[in-house]
Amino acid sequence: MRKRHYLKLLGFWAGFLILHYAYDFLPILPIKLVSGINESFFQHIKIVFFAYLIVNLVEFLAQRKDLENRENFILTRLFITTILPWIVFIIWFIAPAYYGPISNVAIEILYANIALLLSGFCALVIEQTMDGVPYRNLSKVVIIALFFISMSLYIIFTFKLPWADVFTDPTVLIEVIAI
């Protein structure tokens, strides 16, 4: 990886930290859309999505004159922005799966930051690999659709949580409702 990739990783981390606390300091609607409004894992992956999107926008603006293929650049970044929250999901849940709860808050925060940086690194490795890959028309449609669907879900679920939780057995919910 080149120096600019490490700068992008640091920019992503800084952007994440800014968006993590932005709503606490400026609780207005536009900030609520891209920032975390509570400490749920969902809000954290929403922050990941928007922090990486913002860093990609900055990267595009800085490199737009030198880009050989703007469409490829944009499609690759949209794809990575869409999958990065799921990379975070995979990496962050390593400790809960193999270790269990982290009882020390300072260690949990350190772990979360390491997981975030490792996830960003993985995303950058994939991004570098995908740069220059020709996209077929159907791939373009799928990437753009998944990106906008993801963005809409992050925004909608900020205001209204879905009836189905990721780790809750929905049959238990049906039994509770039936009682």
N, C-alpha and C positions, 0 to 999 in steps of 0.2 A: 504494500500500500504506500501511496505517496503522502507527502506532507499535507496536501490539501484534504486528503481523506481523514487524516487524524484531526485536522481543524474542523472538518464537518462533524466528526464524532463529538468533539468538544462543544461545538455549536449546538448540536442536538441535545447533549446533556444539559447545557446552560438553558436552552429553550425549554426543556422539560421542567427544570427547576423553577424557571420564571412562571410558566403556565401553571405549575403545581400550586403556587401561592398567589397568583394574580387575582383570583376571585375573592380571596380573603381580604385583599387590600382595595380592590375596586369591584364591588359586587353589582355590576351592571350587566344587562342582557348580552351585549356582544362578547364580553369576557366569559360569561357563563357558557356560551356556546363552545368555546375552545379550551376552557380551563377546567380543572377539577373542582367539583362543588362539595365533595366529601372524600373520605379515605377508602372508598370501595375499590376493588381491583378494576372494575369496569371503568371508573373515572380515571384511573391511572393509565389504562390502555387508550382511553380517549385522548389523554394528554400526549401520549406517545405518538398517536396518529397526527395530531395537529402540530406538535413540535417538529416532527420530521417533515411535514408538509411545508411549514414555514422555512425551515432550513433549506429545503429543496428550492423554494421560491427565491431565496437569497442566492443560492448557488446558480440558478438559472440566470438571474439578473447580472451576476458577476461574470458569467461565462458566455452570455448569449451571442456576442460577436464572434467568438472563437468556436462555436459549436458546429461540427460538420453535419450533424443530423439532429435537428431540434425535435422532430417527432419522436425519434428513438429515445432521446434524452428524456423527454416528458413521459413517454409511456413506461420506460424503465422506472422512473421515480414514482409514478402513480402506482405501479405494481408493488414496489418495495414499501411505499407508504401504507398500502393496503395490508400487506402481510406482516409488517413489522410488529404490530400489536400481538399477533399470534406467535411470533418468535419470542417476544417478551413472556407470553403465557407459558410457553414450553420451558424457557430457561428459569423464570421466577419460581415456577412450581416444582423445581427440582428439590429444593429444601423441604417444602411441606410434604412431598412424597417420600423422600428418603430419610429425613431427619425428624420432621414433625414441627410443632410450633417453636418459633424462636422467642424465648421469653424475655430477652434483653432488648429493649427498644433501640438502643444505640447499635447493637449488632444487626438487628433487623433492617435498620436504615442503611447501614453499610452494605449489607447483603443486597438490598433492593437497588442501590446505586451500582454495585458491581454487576448485577444481573442486567440492569439497564444498559450499561456500557458494553457488556459482552453481547447483548442483543443488537445494539447499534453496530458493533464491529461485524457481527454475522451478516447484518443487512448490507453493510458496505461491501463485504466480500461478494455477496450475491449480486449486488448492484454493478460492481466492476465487471463481473462475469457476463452480465446481461447487456452491458453497454456495447453497442455495435451489432447486437443480434437483430436480424430482420424480423419484423412482426408481420404476420399475415393479417388480413382484414378482420377475420373472426376473432383473432387474439386481441386486436385493438379494441373491438367492441366489448369483449369480455372484461378486459382490464379496466376500461373506462366505466363500464356498468358496475363492476365490483367496487371500484373506488367510490363512486357516487352513492351506491347503496350503503357502503360502510359509513361514509360521512353522514348520511341521513340517519342511520341507526344510532351513531354516537350522539347526535343532536336530539333525536326523538327520545331516546332512553335517558337523557339528562332530565327531561321533564316528566316522563311517564315510563316507569319500569315495566318490562314485559311480564306477562303472567308466569312465564317459565324461567326459572333460575338455572344457571349453568350446572350447578352441582346438586340441585334439588330433584328428587324423583317426582315427576309430575303425578304419578298415581297417588302419592301421599297427599298432594294438594287436593286431588279430586275427593279422596276419602275425608279430608278435613272439611271441605265444602259441603259434602253430603251429610255430615253430622250436624 
